[in-house]
């Protein structure tokens, strides 16, 4: 079975991406429940998929998303490259708002899903279980490079690091929490992304994370006026959509560089 491509999207693209590619809804049955995906076939006869994480219309809070079903469904459709998108709060004042950025690492110290269980696909003993060993990290370097080359003038791909902080919802973060994450070296944060990245890696799916900052989350840093935000958010959405569509239309699977250590 040929490798497919997939994206996980927030509500900003719940209609535009499926409509732009004439994607049709399919339901994949998994051990963790049914998962809805959108599917089409692009030039070269490659299947591509989209997951709208909050549902259509938006009705799932971050803690209500079935992350295991998402990952299992992507594995069933033989995903060979996954691009995860999200809006984020920005913890580093040197980073620009409203510009697509590629993640290079993440902080998720507790490694827990919103229900308190361990963030793993291996929650019961099985022949497939093992330790996820990070040879290159949770984000695929080859996939990051491929996505950056789609639009290098408008995508931020730092030479050093861009670290994502997982701060599970559904509540927003306190000022003290944001200051703590910033002091620990975090650059951006949101209520999703991290479980999707970890579980996909456990199923040996290469992952990239493309995020856009919509506000500064550190106290003392002024955010743009409300009237300016609307226009810049729309510009950021359009720029991000361009990358997502081009990835689905022209992207290629990459080799998984981490491995699962099994006894």
Backbone as CSV, one residue per row, in Angstrom:
resi,resn,N_x,N_y,N_z,CA_x,CA_y,CA_z,C_x,C_y,C_z
1,UNK,0.842,-1.195,0.000,0.000,0.000,0.000,0.877,1.245,0.000
2,UNK,0.647,2.128,-0.961,1.455,3.336,-1.070,1.214,4.256,0.122
3,UNK,2.259,4.947,0.530,2.148,5.872,1.651,1.256,7.061,1.275
4,UNK,0.475,7.497,2.245,-0.380,8.671,2.065,0.209,9.859,2.816
5,UNK,-0.389,11.037,2.620,-0.047,12.252,3.361,-1.260,12.682,4.162
6,UNK,-1.026,13.400,5.271,-2.156,13.853,6.071,-1.821,15.147,6.803
7,UNK,-2.872,15.872,7.141,-2.753,17.068,7.977,-3.774,16.977,9.097
8,UNK,-3.441,17.547,10.240,-4.392,17.735,11.333,-4.589,19.237,11.480
9,UNK,-5.842,19.675,11.425,-6.151,21.093,11.325,-7.058,21.564,12.450
10,UNK,-6.952,22.857,12.744,-7.889,23.509,13.635,-9.101,24.005,12.874
11,UNK,-9.973,24.704,13.584,-11.247,25.115,12.990,-11.103,26.154,11.889
12,UNK,-9.977,26.856,11.837,-9.799,27.882,10.799,-9.867,27.297,9.395
13,UNK,-9.599,25.985,9.281,-9.556,25.363,7.954,-10.593,24.252,7.810
14,UNK,-11.594,24.234,8.677,-12.535,23.111,8.688,-13.335,22.991,7.394
15,UNK,-13.515,24.105,6.689,-14.223,24.061,5.413,-13.295,24.294,4.230
16,UNK,-12.357,25.223,4.379,-11.586,25.664,3.213,-10.693,24.575,2.626
17,UNK,-9.999,23.812,3.474,-9.101,22.781,2.949,-9.884,21.650,2.281
18,UNK,-10.876,21.053,2.963,-11.648,20.002,2.265,-12.307,20.484,0.980
19,UNK,-12.850,21.711,0.987,-13.526,22.216,-0.211,-12.535,22.486,-1.336
20,UNK,-11.359,23.032,-1.006,-10.370,23.353,-2.039,-9.884,22.108,-2.767
21,UNK,-9.868,20.965,-2.074,-9.374,19.725,-2.673,-10.497,18.742,-3.004
22,UNK,-11.745,19.197,-2.863,-12.909,18.327,-3.117,-12.800,17.024,-2.322
23,UNK,-12.450,17.141,-1.049,-12.275,15.973,-0.187,-13.637,15.459,0.278
24,UNK,-13.715,14.159,0.422,-14.937,13.506,0.890,-14.707,12.895,2.267
25,UNK,-15.734,12.951,3.097,-15.606,12.414,4.446,-15.620,10.892,4.430
26,UNK,-14.704,10.303,5.188,-14.680,8.856,5.394,-14.581,8.608,6.892
27,UNK,-15.033,7.457,7.326,-14.975,7.088,8.738,-14.095,5.857,8.874
28,UNK,-13.076,5.963,9.716,-12.148,4.859,9.958,-12.440,4.272,11.333
29,UNK,-12.643,2.967,11.381,-12.890,2.279,12.642,-11.563,1.903,13.298
30,UNK,-11.415,2.233,14.587,-10.198,1.905,15.330,-10.579,1.267,16.662
31,UNK,-9.577,0.763,17.366,-9.818,0.189,18.695,-10.233,1.232,19.719
32,UNK,-10.069,2.507,19.359,-10.412,3.600,20.278,-11.653,4.356,19.812
33,UNK,-12.356,3.800,18.852,-13.563,4.439,18.349,-13.416,4.841,16.894
34,UNK,-14.493,5.332,16.322,-14.486,5.785,14.933,-13.862,7.168,14.818
35,UNK,-13.139,7.391,13.736,-12.519,8.688,13.485,-12.908,9.172,12.093
36,UNK,-13.418,10.409,12.023,-13.754,11.010,10.736,-12.513,11.645,10.128
37,UNK,-12.299,11.365,8.841,-11.244,11.989,8.054,-11.868,12.508,6.766
38,UNK,-11.149,13.434,6.130,-11.494,13.870,4.783,-10.434,13.330,3.845
39,UNK,-10.858,12.833,2.692,-9.941,12.131,1.792,-10.117,12.596,0.356
40,UNK,-8.995,12.645,-0.366,-9.025,12.791,-1.812,-7.764,12.143,-2.372
41,UNK,-7.686,12.076,-3.690,-6.499,11.556,-4.369,-5.955,12.655,-5.262
42,UNK,-4.646,12.901,-5.165,-4.025,13.989,-5.915,-3.207,13.422,-7.067
43,UNK,-2.599,14.327,-7.829,-1.761,13.932,-8.963,-0.704,12.919,-8.527
44,UNK,-0.545,11.872,-9.307,0.382,10.813,-8.922,-0.323,9.684,-8.208
45,UNK,-1.659,9.803,-8.091,-2.486,8.759,-7.481,-2.171,8.553,-6.004
46,UNK,-1.773,9.641,-5.306,-1.521,9.540,-3.877,-2.759,9.966,-3.087
47,UNK,-3.132,9.160,-2.105,-4.229,9.516,-1.217,-3.741,10.523,-0.177
48,UNK,-4.560,11.536,0.072,-4.244,12.516,1.112,-5.465,12.677,2.013
49,UNK,-5.198,12.994,3.279,-6.241,13.030,4.291,-6.128,14.286,5.148
50,UNK,-7.255,14.689,5.706,-7.288,15.783,6.675,-8.152,15.369,7.849
51,UNK,-7.674,15.683,9.055,-8.458,15.537,10.279,-8.739,16.931,10.804
52,UNK,-9.997,17.217,11.094,-10.374,18.479,11.734,-10.520,18.189,13.219
53,UNK,-9.520,18.569,14.017,-9.424,18.054,15.377,-10.620,18.400,16.269
54,UNK,-11.228,19.555,16.054,-12.340,19.964,16.921,-13.710,19.591,16.367
55,UNK,-13.727,18.842,15.261,-14.978,18.437,14.653,-15.551,19.506,13.745
56,UNK,-16.547,19.110,12.939,-17.217,20.030,12.018,-18.723,19.930,12.235
57,UNK,-19.365,21.008,12.689,-18.740,22.257,13.119,-17.977,22.065,14.438
58,UNK,-17.188,23.067,14.807,-16.375,23.017,16.021,-17.259,22.705,17.226
59,UNK,-16.998,21.557,17.886,-17.769,21.223,19.082,-16.953,20.482,20.128
60,UNK,-15.713,20.109,19.808,-14.876,19.390,20.762,-13.871,20.326,21.423
61,UNK,-13.909,20.405,22.754,-12.868,21.111,23.484,-11.574,20.294,23.409
62,UNK,-10.422,20.908,23.685,-9.164,20.161,23.578,-9.132,18.873,24.395
63,UNK,-9.774,18.885,25.561,-9.780,17.697,26.415,-10.769,16.629,25.952
64,UNK,-11.578,16.940,24.938,-12.572,15.993,24.436,-12.138,15.312,23.143
65,UNK,-11.002,15.677,22.618,-10.505,15.084,21.372,-10.024,13.658,21.637
66,UNK,-10.378,12.738,20.764,-9.944,11.344,20.884,-8.603,11.191,20.163
67,UNK,-7.529,11.532,20.859,-6.209,11.557,20.226,-5.763,10.174,19.756
68,UNK,-6.084,9.128,20.507,-5.667,7.783,20.102,-6.394,7.345,18.829
69,UNK,-7.676,7.660,18.728,-8.412,7.302,17.514,-7.837,8.032,16.300
70,UNK,-7.463,9.300,16.480,-6.831,10.051,15.388,-5.580,9.336,14.897
71,UNK,-4.690,9.009,15.831,-3.419,8.391,15.459,-3.631,7.024,14.823
72,UNK,-4.531,6.228,15.407,-4.782,4.894,14.878,-5.359,4.968,13.461
73,UNK,-6.240,5.930,13.217,-6.818,6.091,11.876,-5.743,6.449,10.862
74,UNK,-4.822,7.343,11.243,-3.745,7.724,10.338,-2.833,6.537,10.024
75,UNK,-2.609,5.699,11.019,-1.810,4.504,10.782,-2.528,3.554,9.825
76,UNK,-3.841,3.436,9.972,-4.621,2.541,9.108,-4.593,2.977,7.644
77,UNK,-4.486,4.286,7.409,-4.439,4.760,6.018,-3.000,4.901,5.532
78,UNK,-2.057,4.327,6.305,-0.644,4.239,5.907,-0.024,5.611,5.693
79,UNK,-0.233,6.498,6.659,0.318,7.848,6.563,1.841,7.821,6.624
80,UNK,2.472,8.444,5.628,3.928,8.484,5.569,4.522,9.846,5.847
81,UNK,3.650,10.832,6.138,4.097,12.173,6.527,2.871,12.919,7.039
82,UNK,2.995,13.469,8.236,1.880,14.159,8.886,2.290,15.581,9.231
83,UNK,1.484,16.545,8.791,1.703,17.945,9.128,0.597,18.391,10.070
84,UNK,0.973,18.819,11.270,0.019,19.249,12.294,0.043,20.768,12.376
85,UNK,-1.137,21.376,12.325,-1.249,22.831,12.360,-2.021,23.280,13.592
86,UNK,-1.637,24.439,14.132,-2.360,24.993,15.279,-2.049,26.472,15.423
87,UNK,-3.003,27.182,16.005,-2.759,28.547,16.471,-2.151,28.457,17.862
88,UNK,-1.201,29.335,18.168,-0.480,29.242,19.441,-0.327,30.620,20.094
89,UNK,-0.124,30.594,21.395,0.342,31.775,22.099,1.857,31.837,22.013
90,UNK,2.411,33.040,21.947,3.857,33.213,21.772,4.483,33.682,23.081
91,UNK,5.524,32.971,23.513,6.200,33.262,24.776,7.495,34.050,24.590
92,UNK,7.944,34.180,23.364,9.209,34.858,23.060,8.914,36.144,22.295
93,UNK,9.216,37.310,22.880,8.901,38.576,22.215,9.668,38.806,20.915
94,UNK,10.728,38.027,20.679,11.489,38.179,19.436,10.821,37.475,18.255
95,UNK,9.813,36.656,18.535,9.097,35.975,17.458,7.941,36.844,16.971
96,UNK,7.697,36.812,15.679,6.625,37.610,15.090,5.296,36.879,15.187
97,UNK,4.232,37.633,15.366,2.894,37.074,15.305,2.477,36.897,13.843
98,UNK,1.490,36.036,13.636,0.799,35.868,12.346,1.693,35.332,11.225
99,UNK,2.780,34.649,11.570,3.659,34.098,10.539,3.850,32.605,10.799
100,UNK,3.654,31.744,9.786,3.824,30.303,9.989,5.232,29.962,10.473
101,UNK,5.301,29.084,11.490,6.572,28.694,12.084,6.631,27.173,12.196
102,UNK,7.802,26.600,11.943,8.007,25.158,12.069,8.614,24.826,13.428
103,UNK,7.990,23.906,14.137,8.465,23.493,15.453,9.659,22.555,15.330
104,UNK,10.558,22.630,16.314,11.706,21.729,16.331,11.750,20.828,17.560
105,UNK,10.995,21.168,18.609,11.005,20.348,19.827,9.773,20.709,20.647
106,UNK,9.505,19.904,21.700,8.368,20.239,22.552,8.636,19.869,23.997
107,UNK,7.880,20.509,24.892,7.886,20.209,26.317,6.525,19.633,26.695
108,UNK,6.557,18.423,27.229,5.356,17.750,27.733,5.793,16.855,28.886
109,UNK,6.277,17.467,29.979,6.950,16.693,31.028,6.123,15.558,31.619
110,UNK,4.819,15.768,31.788,3.997,14.728,32.392,3.642,13.606,31.445
111,UNK,3.774,13.846,30.131,3.407,12.873,29.097,2.035,12.257,29.373
112,UNK,1.053,13.139,29.591,-0.301,12.691,29.907,-1.316,13.222,28.897
113,UNK,-2.309,12.390,28.606,-3.461,12.829,27.839,-4.412,13.591,28.761
114,UNK,-5.376,14.327,28.207,-6.272,15.117,29.054,-7.024,14.309,30.104
115,UNK,-7.278,13.019,29.851,-7.994,12.220,30.847,-7.093,11.720,31.965
116,UNK,-5.816,12.106,31.941,-4.868,11.706,32.981,-4.092,10.452,32.667
117,UNK,-4.484,9.714,31.632,-3.755,8.505,31.267,-2.457,8.862,30.549
118,UNK,-1.527,7.923,30.511,-0.258,8.154,29.846,-0.474,8.362,28.350
119,UNK,0.245,9.318,27.800,0.131,9.607,26.366,0.908,8.555,25.594
120,UNK,0.233,7.455,25.288,0.849,6.351,24.559,-0.231,5.544,23.867
121,UNK,0.133,4.901,22.787,-0.750,3.945,22.132,-0.649,2.582,22.799
122,UNK,0.341,2.412,23.671,0.604,1.105,24.276,0.067,1.069,25.705
123,UNK,-1.227,1.273,25.860,-1.790,1.318,27.209,-2.133,-0.065,27.746
124,UNK,-2.084,-1.089,26.891,-2.272,-2.471,27.311,-1.130,-3.303,26.730
125,UNK,-0.665,-4.356,27.465,0.416,-5.195,26.937,0.051,-5.802,25.581
126,UNK,1.003,-5.742,24.636,0.788,-6.311,23.311,2.133,-6.588,22.658
127,UNK,2.102,-7.339,21.556,3.335,-7.635,20.833,3.911,-6.400,20.164
128,UNK,3.086,-5.412,19.893,3.545,-4.215,19.184,4.161,-3.168,20.099
129,UNK,3.986,-3.304,21.402,4.412,-2.244,22.319,5.927,-2.103,22.368
130,UNK,6.376,-0.932,22.809,7.800,-0.687,22.947,8.058,0.721,23.417
131,UNK,9.330,1.048,23.560,9.743,2.390,23.959,10.025,3.230,22.710
132,UNK,9.433,4.404,22.636,9.750,5.330,21.553,11.115,5.952,21.836
133,UNK,12.088,5.633,20.989,13.451,6.143,21.136,13.645,7.270,20.129
134,UNK,14.002,8.448,20.634,14.075,9.642,19.786,15.493,9.828,19.253
135,UNK,15.738,9.301,18.075,17.043,9.481,17.439,17.217,10.902,16.915
136,UNK,16.161,11.487,16.366,16.253,12.840,15.826,15.280,13.797,16.503
137,UNK,14.462,13.307,17.415,13.457,14.141,18.067,12.078,13.849,17.514
138,UNK,11.078,14.465,18.111,9.697,14.188,17.742,9.309,14.781,16.391
139,UNK,10.054,15.791,15.936,9.753,16.427,14.654,10.781,16.008,13.607
140,UNK,10.279,15.538,12.478,11.147,15.042,11.404,11.888,16.186,10.732
141,UNK,13.197,16.108,10.718,14.011,17.143,10.067,13.774,17.161,8.555
142,UNK,13.694,15.990,7.939,13.476,15.940,6.484,12.103,16.506,6.115
143,UNK,11.113,16.231,6.949,9.787,16.768,6.664,9.749,18.269,6.895
144,UNK,10.409,18.741,7.951,10.506,20.185,8.174,11.151,20.890,6.984
145,UNK,12.224,20.317,6.483,12.920,20.925,5.340,12.025,20.943,4.100
146,UNK,11.295,19.855,3.884,10.390,19.786,2.735,9.327,20.877,2.828
147,UNK,8.766,21.060,3.998,7.707,22.057,4.167,8.272,23.469,4.083
148,UNK,9.428,23.692,4.678,10.059,25.013,4.600,10.298,25.420,3.149
149,UNK,10.689,24.470,2.319,10.980,24.772,0.917,9.738,25.095,0.096
150,UNK,8.551,24.838,0.646,7.318,25.228,-0.032,7.222,26.743,-0.153
151,UNK,7.625,27.452,0.915,7.517,28.917,0.923,8.560,29.505,1.877
152,UNK,9.848,29.401,1.525,10.923,29.790,2.454,10.917,31.253,2.860
153,UNK,10.304,32.120,2.075,10.287,33.539,2.422,9.279,33.850,3.524
154,UNK,8.297,32.982,3.692,7.226,33.284,4.641,7.118,32.306,5.808
155,UNK,7.940,31.261,5.821,7.922,30.297,6.922,9.149,30.508,7.804
156,UNK,8.937,30.537,9.103,10.044,30.637,10.060,10.497,29.221,10.411
157,UNK,11.754,28.913,10.091,12.360,27.630,10.458,13.710,27.959,11.079
158,UNK,13.774,28.088,12.392,14.971,28.608,13.060,16.177,27.681,12.939
159,UNK,17.356,28.290,12.915,18.594,27.524,12.890,18.822,26.806,14.217
160,UNK,18.304,27.389,15.309,18.501,26.795,16.627,17.293,25.962,17.023
161,UNK,16.330,26.566,17.741,15.184,25.814,18.220,13.907,26.648,18.180
162,UNK,12.790,25.966,18.043,11.481,26.573,18.265,10.693,25.542,19.071
163,UNK,10.597,25.792,20.359,10.097,24.785,21.296,8.630,25.044,21.627
164,UNK,7.823,24.013,21.429,6.401,24.060,21.733,6.167,23.568,23.153
165,UNK,5.309,24.270,23.883,4.928,23.877,25.244,3.482,23.400,25.233
166,UNK,3.254,22.201,25.742,1.890,21.678,25.857,1.293,22.116,27.185
167,UNK,0.213,22.872,27.102,-0.512,23.316,28.287,-1.973,22.932,28.093
168,UNK,-2.306,21.726,28.513,-3.614,21.157,28.217,-4.770,22.016,28.697
169,UNK,-5.806,22.089,27.871,-6.981,22.885,28.196,-7.981,22.112,29.025
170,UNK,-9.206,22.609,29.136,-9.722,23.679,28.276,-9.513,25.102,28.785
171,UNK,-8.999,25.272,29.991,-8.799,26.655,30.453,-7.549,27.246,29.835
172,UNK,-7.472,28.571,29.816,-6.267,29.240,29.337,-5.200,29.226,30.431
173,UNK,-4.008,29.631,30.070,-2.883,29.604,30.996,-2.848,30.860,31.862
174,UNK,-2.354,30.729,33.083,-2.206,31.894,33.951,-0.933,32.644,33.584
175,UNK,-0.839,33.876,34.057,0.379,34.670,33.812,1.591,33.991,34.425
176,UNK,1.427,33.426,35.618,2.541,32.755,36.287,3.000,31.535,35.486
177,UNK,2.047,30.789,34.937,2.400,29.617,34.136,3.151,30.024,32.874
178,UNK,2.673,31.066,32.212,3.354,31.517,31.000,4.764,32.013,31.302
179,UNK,4.925,32.727,32.425,6.281,33.171,32.796,7.188,31.975,33.054
180,UNK,6.647,30.938,33.708,7.432,29.737,33.999,7.881,29.064,32.707
181,UNK,6.948,28.863,31.770,7.299,28.205,30.520,8.351,29.005,29.756
182,UNK,8.208,30.311,29.745,9.180,31.149,29.038,10.568,31.023,29.671
183,UNK,10.625,31.008,31.000,11.923,30.878,31.680,12.558,29.507,31.446
184,UNK,11.722,28.503,31.221,12.232,27.161,30.964,12.680,26.967,29.507
185,UNK,12.450,27.978,28.688,12.930,27.911,27.305,11.866,27.674,26.265
186,UNK,10.592,27.682,26.671,9.524,27.501,25.695,9.328,28.740,24.841
187,UNK,8.933,28.544,23.595,8.724,29.666,22.671,7.258,29.905,22.342
188,UNK,6.462,28.828,22.238,5.043,28.947,21.914,4.290,27.882,22.705
189,UNK,2.966,28.090,22.877,2.190,27.066,23.574,0.757,27.008,23.066
190,UNK,0.128,25.851,23.277,-1.300,25.703,22.993,-1.822,24.487,23.747
191,UNK,-3.129,24.232,23.597,-3.812,23.174,24.332,-3.858,21.841,23.591
192,UNK,-3.293,21.778,22.366,-3.320,20.532,21.584,-1.904,20.224,21.089
193,UNK,-1.771,19.693,19.939,-0.521,19.412,19.205,0.316,18.286,19.839
194,UNK,0.763,18.464,21.088,1.710,17.515,21.669,1.193,16.077,21.685
195,UNK,-0.043,15.809,22.140,-0.511,14.411,22.085,-0.518,13.857,20.666
196,UNK,-0.869,14.698,19.697,-0.898,14.256,18.307,0.500,13.881,17.823
197,UNK,1.488,14.674,18.219,2.872,14.425,17.798,3.407,13.143,18.417
198,UNK,3.216,12.979,19.716,3.759,11.813,20.421,3.127,10.518,19.917
199,UNK,1.806,10.483,19.806,1.132,9.255,19.400,1.454,8.879,17.958
200,UNK,1.555,9.863,17.081,1.943,9.567,15.700,3.336,8.945,15.649
201,UNK,4.256,9.485,16.426,5.605,8.921,16.460,5.600,7.477,16.963
202,UNK,4.758,7.174,17.942,4.701,5.794,18.424,4.216,4.833,17.339
203,UNK,3.469,5.358,16.379,3.009,4.543,15.260,3.914,4.707,14.038
204,UNK,5.097,5.299,14.273,6.160,5.426,13.269,5.729,6.266,12.067
205,UNK,5.021,7.341,12.381,4.615,8.313,11.371,5.477,9.564,11.516
206,UNK,6.232,9.969,10.509,7.021,11.205,10.592,6.094,12.421,10.713
207,UNK,6.496,13.370,11.570,5.625,14.495,11.905,6.355,15.825,11.753
208,UNK,5.606,16.837,11.294,6.050,18.232,11.348,4.932,19.045,11.991
209,UNK,5.315,20.139,12.641,4.337,21.016,13.262,4.467,22.423,12.708
210,UNK,3.397,22.939,12.106,3.375,24.287,11.545,2.376,25.114,12.339
211,UNK,2.870,26.110,13.070,2.007,26.880,13.965,2.071,28.364,13.631
212,UNK,1.046,29.088,14.095,0.989,30.535,13.886,0.629,31.199,15.209
213,UNK,1.420,32.184,15.622,1.133,32.908,16.845,0.023,33.932,16.655
214,UNK,-0.971,33.906,17.547,-2.076,34.862,17.445,-2.029,35.921,18.535
215,UNK,-1.153,35.716,19.545,-1.006,36.708,20.615,0.281,36.415,21.386
216,UNK,0.790,37.443,22.081,1.890,37.227,23.017,1.285,36.835,24.361
217,UNK,1.821,35.765,24.949,1.247,35.217,26.168,2.022,35.574,27.422
218,UNK,3.083,36.342,27.290,3.896,36.708,28.450,3.463,38.080,28.957
219,UNK,3.200,38.208,30.258,2.789,39.505,30.815,3.812,40.594,30.534
220,UNK,3.314,41.785,30.258,4.189,42.925,30.022,4.490,43.166,28.564
221,UNK,4.069,42.259,27.685,4.277,42.435,26.248,2.935,42.821,25.634
222,UNK,2.894,43.980,25.015,1.638,44.466,24.448,1.293,43.729,23.164
223,UNK,0.019,43.363,23.055,-0.488,42.776,21.819,-1.041,43.867,20.923
224,UNK,-1.089,43.633,19.614,-1.606,44.645,18.688,-3.059,44.987,19.007
225,UNK,-3.506,46.166,18.616,-4.900,46.554,18.824,-5.855,45.597,18.121
226,UNK,-7.070,45.493,18.656,-8.072,44.566,18.121,-8.306,44.773,16.637
227,UNK,-8.360,46.022,16.190,-8.668,46.284,14.782,-7.554,45.807,13.856
228,UNK,-6.305,45.796,14.345,-5.191,45.313,13.530,-5.146,43.785,13.487
229,UNK,-5.581,43.144,14.570,-5.475,41.691,14.680,-6.283,40.986,13.607
230,UNK,-7.488,41.478,13.324,-8.358,40.790,12.376,-7.722,40.674,10.995
231,UNK,-7.133,41.771,10.526,-6.520,41.755,9.194,-5.299,40.859,9.166
232,UNK,-4.456,40.947,10.185,-3.231,40.149,10.199,-3.534,38.665,10.406
233,UNK,-4.571,38.354,11.177,-4.959,36.956,11.338,-5.410,36.366,10.010
234,UNK,-6.129,37.134,9.222,-6.574,36.651,7.925,-5.380,36.449,6.990
235,UNK,-4.404,37.340,7.060,-3.200,37.175,6.248,-2.439,35.911,6.658
236,UNK,-2.367,35.675,7.973,-1.686,34.483,8.473,-2.427,33.220,8.050
237,UNK,-3.762,33.266,8.106,-4.551,32.111,7.699,-4.317,31.793,6.214
238,UNK,-4.301,32.825,5.385,-4.096,32.623,3.952,-2.706,32.052,3.666
239,UNK,-1.689,32.563,4.361,-0.326,32.076,4.156,-0.193,30.621,4.598
240,UNK,-0.821,30.296,5.723,-0.758,28.926,6.224,-1.519,27.977,5.311
241,UNK,-2.677,28.410,4.827,-3.467,27.570,3.929,-2.684,27.234,2.661
242,UNK,-1.944,28.196,2.157,-1.117,27.965,0.971,-0.140,26.814,1.207
243,UNK,0.508,26.815,2.372,1.481,25.768,2.689,0.782,24.424,2.841
244,UNK,-0.337,24.402,3.564,-1.061,23.155,3.791,-1.518,22.521,2.474
245,UNK,-2.072,23.336,1.594,-2.557,22.823,0.318,-1.411,22.309,-0.548
246,UNK,-0.332,23.067,-0.595,0.785,22.649,-1.437,1.415,21.360,-0.900
247,UNK,1.463,21.230,0.416,1.976,19.983,1.004,1.101,18.802,0.591
248,UNK,-0.212,18.943,0.696,-1.107,17.852,0.331,-1.056,17.543,-1.165
249,UNK,-0.865,18.580,-1.976,-0.868,18.384,-3.427,0.460,17.863,-3.967
250,UNK,1.580,18.276,-3.342,2.881,17.980,-3.932,3.871,17.327,-2.968
251,UNK,3.477,17.153,-1.707,4.395,16.622,-0.708,4.756,15.164,-0.955
252,UNK,5.775,14.712,-0.244,6.251,13.343,-0.364,6.428,12.736,1.032
253,UNK,6.148,11.440,1.165,6.459,10.765,2.433,7.957,10.818,2.708
254,UNK,8.326,10.721,3.976,9.733,10.681,4.360,9.961,9.465,5.261
255,UNK,11.194,9.091,5.400,11.533,7.931,6.223,11.468,8.301,7.702
256,UNK,10.908,7.422,8.500,10.829,7.624,9.945,12.213,7.373,10.551
257,UNK,12.736,8.366,11.276,14.109,8.287,11.766,14.229,7.854,13.228
258,UNK,13.148,7.940,13.987,13.165,7.392,15.346,12.889,5.893,15.260
259,UNK,12.810,5.208,16.405,12.435,3.809,16.338,11.755,3.360,17.625
260,UNK,11.025,2.264,17.507,10.368,1.669,18.660,11.228,0.500,19.143
261,UNK,11.724,0.611,20.357,12.555,-0.465,20.919,11.639,-1.493,21.578
262,UNK,11.690,-2.702,21.040,10.857,-3.775,21.548,11.748,-4.881,22.119
263,UNK,11.322,-5.441,23.237,12.089,-6.509,23.876,11.865,-7.829,23.156
